[in-house]
Structures are given as structure tokens and as C-alpha cells.
Amino acid sequence: MLRLRGLNGLVKNVGNPLEVTQILFITLSNIGDVILTTPTLEALHQQFQNAVIDIVCDHRSAIIFQYYPYLGKLIYKEKQAGWKVLFKLVSVLRQKKYDVAIDLRTDGLLHFVKAKTKVFKLSNRKTFNMHSAEKHYAVLKSLVNTPIPSTKIWLSEKEMRLADEALKAYAQQRVLGIGIGANFTGKIWPASSFAMLVNALKPFFDVVLIFGDKNDASLSEAFKSKCLLPTVDFCGQLNLLETAAYLRKAHFFIGNDSGLGHIASALALPTFTVFGVGQPARYLPWSNKAMWYQDPQFEIKNVDPMNIAAMLMPALSPSLSSNH
């Protein structure tokens, strides 16, 4: 008989895992954070293979689960929602009784959910030194004793087919993907530094795919004006899943500390992340192919492109010959 951590730290019997058919999974908001919860979601399916999983998320991250094969329904919770919206959300959640409900968010929602077993996020004190993927997975420690799965992103055949068609001219070329922006100035490496790095890596690549949202357009233009390789600019042109479909055609990804790096990692790409004020030990893409560098003073503008090039060159040839 399997057991999970229940309400108030009690341990409750789950019973036969094949009889667990309804699970509620409350995830996070930011794209990168949500992707780092997908190993926990994958482990839930592996343990409870007959279960349909309802997912609580916000609108900006909901697209990540659009093609999740075991999805029941998406239930929206906005990060800054008012009381009326929260009351409506609670009403929706109480319409159903779950076998297992898991909260990785810890904002009190689980107290209103009807579930046989409730699993709460562990305190920051207990998980301070853990990588974020490990922290989320730790809530299942009384249930599973297997290595943490990889992060995942689910794509449709249509999106992959359209990406393949759009990039068919580069099918035999060495493709570098870059994420030029981030959601905070202190996380954005200058476009000129990206260009210097890519120019130093010119012998390893034939074309650069630039990814970002519409707010990254000026960064992309600055990068392109100095880049010696051909570029294809997708900033502001693709939704998240389209971005993933196009990015999967790359052989390597270089970017700031943003959701794009986690998307690349979920596609099994080797990645390099330039960190500013973030915490690599907690937020590095969850992969044994993830590399990173952070300025000792946490000032991203001081990161030397030539030093990064020297770090990357020994890793590039093997990665390019083994991927795709």
C-alpha cells in the first residue's frame, strides 16, 4: 500500500495506485518555474497510470499543458487575482472530489479542496539548498523512490511539421539558438556581448535562430547588427509551443536566465546560461547538459564573452555530432 504526506503532516494511505483516477496538481506561474515542475507531474503519471490529472495554473503558463496526454482540465488561477476571482476558483475546485491533490504553490488553495490525500509543498527551510526541480519532486518522497525524470514540454504534430517546413533550408546546417532577453534588466546580457560570443564561435555554427518576445526586438536588432553569422529572428512572432517546435531544430542553446533555457533543456538540447542576479544552484536548467557562468559580483554586464567562448569550445564539437 502506498502512502503520501497528508494534511498537517499526517501520512495517509493511498491504496492501490491503479484505483487512483482523479488527481489535482497545483503548479506555479512563471514559464521556467512551471517547466521545473514537469518532472513531478511525470512521476505522478508513472505512479498512477489510470489517473486523469486536473492542473491549476495561470493563463500565461497554461499553453505548456495544452498537449499533456493525461490532462483532465485546466483550471486558471491568476497570480494577482482579487477575492471575487479567488472565490470563483474555490467554487470550481470544490465541485469535484480528488483521490490525491498536490500543491506546489502553497497559497492556501488546498485547504478548500475535497481530496482523500493532500500533499503540500515543503517549507523553504527544508529545501533551501535544493535545485528547484528537486524541491518540487521532494513532495513525493513518501511515494516514489526513483531518479527525478527530465523536464518535459509537449508538442503537437502540426507545430513540429510547420517548424520543420519553415526551417527546411537549414536542415543540414549547424544551428545555434539564442535567447536574447529576460524578464528583468539584471538578467539581460548585453546584445553586443552575445554578438562577440557568437562571432567567436563562428567556426562551430552556420546560422543563428533568435528567440524572444516582442519586447526583445531592440535587443535582437542590436545583436544582428554585429553578428557575423546569418540570423533568423523570431522575436515576437511565435507562441510558446511554436517557439519550442522551432528551437528543437537547434543543436545548442545560449541564453540568459529565462524560461527559454528551460524550454531548450526540456527538448534535450545542451544549454549555456549566463546568470546575473539569479541562483544557478536552484534555477539552472534541469539537465546534465546544462552549463552556466555567473559574474562573481552578480553584474551580468561584466561577463566577458571571450571567457565564455573559451568555456564552450571544448564542449561544442561533441554536442554537435551527437545531437540531431
N, C-alpha and C positions, 0 to 999 in steps of 0.2 A: 504494500500500500504506500502510495506516495504522499508526501506531506509538504505543505507550504507554510511560510510565515503568515500568520493571520493577524486579525485586528488586535491592537495593543500588544503586539509581540508574541501572542499565543501561536501555537502550532496546531493547524487543523488538518484532518485527514482529507485528502482529495479523492481517494478511492481509485478505482480502475481508470487509468488515463484514457481508455477508449470510450468511457462514458461521459467524459468532459466534452461538451458540444458547444458551449457558449462562453466566450472569453471577452472581457473588456480590457483594452490596452490604452492607457492614457499617456501620450507621448509629449514631446517638447515643441518649441516654436521655430527656432532658427533652423535653416536648412542643414547646416553642418551638424548641429546637435541632434536633429531628427535622424540623420543617416547613422549617427553613432548609436542610436537605439535599435537599429535593424538587426544586429546580432541577437539581441534579447528577443525580438519578435520572431526571428528564425528559430531560435531554440524552443520557443513556445510551441510552434507548429511541430517541430520534431518530436516533442514530448507528448503533445495532444493532437494527434493526426486527424481526428474526426471533428475537431473544433472549428467553428466559424469565429473569426475574431473581429469585433467591432473596435474601431480606432477613434479616439478623441484627439483632434489636432486642430490647428488653425488653418485658415484658408490658404495662406502662402505656402505651407508645407504639405497640404492635402494632396497635391499632384504627385508627390513621391509614392503614395499608396494607390494611385489610380489603377494600376495593373497588378496589385498584390493578389496572388491567386487564392488566398484563403480569407479574403475580406468579406465581412458581413455588410457593414455600412460604416460610412464616415460620419462622425458627429463633430460639429465645429465648436471650438472654444477659442475666442479671441483673447489675446494676452491682456488687453486693456479694456475688456468688456465691463459694462456697468451692471448694476444689480438686476435690472429687468432682464437683460440678456442672460445673466447667470441663473436667474430663477427659471427661465425658459429651458436652459440647458439641463438643470437638475430635473425638471419635469420630464424631459425626454429620457434621461438616464433611468429614471425610476419606473419607466414603462416596461422594463424587462428585468428578469432575474438571471444573473450570470452564475456559472459554476465557479469561475475564477475572475477576479478583477485586479489589475496591476496598475499602479500609479507611479510613473517615473517623474512626476511633476511636483507633487506634494503641495497642492493649494487647497486641500480640504474636500475636493470633489468626492473622493472615495467614501467619505463618511455618509454620503447621501445615496450611494449605490446599493442596490439589493444584490448581494453575492454570497455564495456559500463560503468562499475564501477570499480574503482581501490581502493584497501584497503591497506594502508601502516602500517607497524609496528609502534607502538607508541614509542616515544623517551624514552631513559633510564631515563631521569629526571622524567618523569611521572610515570614510573613503577619501580623505584629503590627498593622499599620495597615489591614488589610483588614476589610471587613464580613464577618461570618460566612458569609453566602451566597457571597461572592466567594472566601473561603478554601476552602470545600469544592469549589467549581467549579474552582479552580486546579489540582486534581489531574488534571484532564482537559485541561490546556492543550496538551499534545503531541498531543491527539486532535481537539479541536474548536476552531474559531476563530469562534464566533458569540456574540451577546449572551447573557447569562445569562437563562434562562427565568424566569418568575414562579414563586412558590411555589404549591403545589397541595394541595388536600385533596379526596378522592374520596368522593362520597355516593351512596347508593342511591336509586332512585325511591321506595321505601317511606318512607324517612326524610324526604325532601323533601315527599312527599304528606301525611304526618302533621303536619309543621310547618306546611304551608300551611293545613291544616284547623284546627289549633289557633289559628292567628293570623289567620284569615279576617276577624275583626271589625276588624282593624287594616289591612286591605289598602289602604285609601285614605288612611291616616294617615301622618304623618311620624314615623318610628320611630327612636329613639336606642337603641343598645345600649351597655351599660357593663359592664366587668369590675371588680368591686368589690374583689377580693382579689389575693393573690400568695403565693408560697411562702416569703416571708421578710419579717419585720416592716419592715425598712428599705426595702422596695419598696412598702409599702402606704400610699397617700394616705388621710388620714382620711375617713371616710364623710361627716362634716359638710362637708368641702371639696368632695367630689363633689356633695353636695346644693346647695351655694351656686353651683357652676358650672352645674349643670343648671337651677337656677332662673333664673340669668342668661340662659340660652339658651332659656328657655320659649317665646319667640316663634317659634322655628325648629322645634319638635317638638310632637307631640301625645301621645306615650306613650313610656315608658322600659322596655326589657327589661333585667332584671338577671341577669347570668350569674356563676357561680362554683360552687365545690363546697360540700359540707355544712359545711365549716369556715368558710365566709364568711357563714353565716346571721346572725350577730350584726351584722356589718357591713351586710348588706342591710337588716336591721330598723332600724338607726340611720339609714341613708340614707332609707328610706321615710318615717320619722317627720318628716323635714324637707323632703322633695321636694314641690314644688307641682304636678307633673305626675302623671297616672295612671301606675302602675307595674305590671309583671307580673314576679314573682320566680321565677326558675328555678334558684336556687342549690340544689345537691344533688339536683336532680330529673332531670337529663339526663346521658347519657354524652357522650363527646367528639364523636362524629359527630352525635348528636342536637342537641348544642349548636351545631355548625356549621350544621345544617339550619335551626334557628330563627334563628341570628344572620344568616344570609343575607337575612332579611327586613328587616333594619335598613337605614337609609340612611347611618348614620355610627356609628363606634365610638369610645368613650373608655375608656381603662383604664390600669392600672398596667403595669409591665414584667413581663409574664407571657405564657404560651402563648396566652391568648385574643386578644391583639393580633395574633399571628402567624396564628391561625386566621382572624380578620377580614380580614387582608391577603390571605391565600390565597383568600378569597372575593371579592377585588377591591373591598372596602369601603375608603373613606377612613378613616384612623385617626388618633387622637391619643393618644400615650403620655406619661404622667407618670413620669419617671425619678427614682429615689432614688440608690442607690449603684451602679447599673449603668453600662454603657458604651454610650451611644446609637450611637456611630460603628460599633460592632461588632454590636449586638443590636437595633437598630431594625427593625421590620417591613420586609421587602424589597419596597418599593413606592414609586413616585413620588407616591403619595397618602398617604404616612405623614408626620405631623407629630409634634413632640415638644417637651418642655421639661424641663430639669433644674436644680434649685437649684444655684447656684454652689458652695455648701458641701456639696452632696450630702445635704442634710437634707430629705427629702420633705415633712415636716410644715410646712416653711416656704414651700412653693409656694402662691402667692396665687391663689385661684380667679378673682378678678376680672381678674387679668393674663392668665390662660388664656382667659377669656371674650373678652377684647379681641383675643387672637391668633386665636381661632376664628371670630368673627363674620364677617370678610370672606370666609372660605372656605366657610361653610355654605350660603349660597343657591345658588351654582353646583353644589355637590355634591348638594344635594337635588333639583335639577331635572334632573340628568344621570343619576342612579342609579335603577334600577328603572323 
